[in-house]
Amino acid sequence: SYLSSIVLNEAGFSGTVDFTQVPQRRCQSLTLQGNELSGTVDLTNLPPTLNTLRIEDNNFSGTLDLSQLPATLRFFKASGNQFTGEVPLIGTPAMYRLELAGNAFTSTGAPDFSQLPAGLTTLTLPAAQYTINPDLTTLPQGLRQLTISTTASWPSGCYQESDLPPSLTRLTAPGWSPC
């Protein structure tokens, strides 16, 4: 037998998490949402079979490096923490959902959507003061939902509807309107 899912939602846990201790054999889902977990997050040694990682609504901090996630990861949600640094807009080939809102990310330019997986269907961007308008033509063409935090800002404050993916059915971007 094996452990395929670890679900510890709103369990009142606090302290740090050593992700290297997650069972490496056949673990497919790790959900730690709504606790008081803190410290930095090292995602470099997650189980190779992991397809869901939910660490939202904790007190994790530091930068967030998504460059070495397991290739099987499809759903990643890290909203509602205290992550800083550049917005990590990268994913795995299998990823269809990436949610990063509610953190303290910064930006030195425009978000670079070109590294997002082609199959991404849901993207939630965190608040950041972008200094350059994003190139929305580089969003994944299959994207159906795009949510931009209410406190994110672009220099122009608007977008060209023709730049959005044709598959987009839901755009939530308070204070952001078509040019």
C-alpha positions, 0 to 999 in steps of 0.5 A: 500500500502507499499514501497517495494524498496528504490533506491537512486543511485548516488543521491549526498546524504551525511551524516550518515544512520540510518538503523533502519529507513528503513520501516520494513514492506515488504521492499525488496530492499535497494540500496544506491550505489554511494553517499557520505554516511559515518559513521558506519553501523549497520545492526542488525535491517534491515527489515525481508523481505529484499532480496537486500542490496547495499551500495557500493561506499560510505564512510562507515567505521568501522567494518562490522558485517554480523551475524544478517542479515535478513534470506531473504537477498540474495544479499549484496554488500558493495564494495568501502567503508572504512570498516576495521577489519576482512573480514566478510565471513558469510552470510544468508542461502538465500544469493547467492551474497556477494561482499566486495572488495575495503575496508580496511579490515585486516586479522590475518590468512586465510579467513574462507570460512566455514561459507559462505552459501551453495547457494553462487554463487558469492564472491568478496574478498577484498584486505587483506594481508593474513598470511596463505593460505586459505583452498579453499576446504571449498568454497561453492560447488555451487560457480560459480564466485570468484574474489580476489582483485589485492592487496590481497596476500597469502603466497604461491601466488598460489592455487591447481585447484583441491581445487576449487569448480567444479561449478567454471566458473570464477576465477579472481585473478590477480597475483595468479596462479595454483601451 
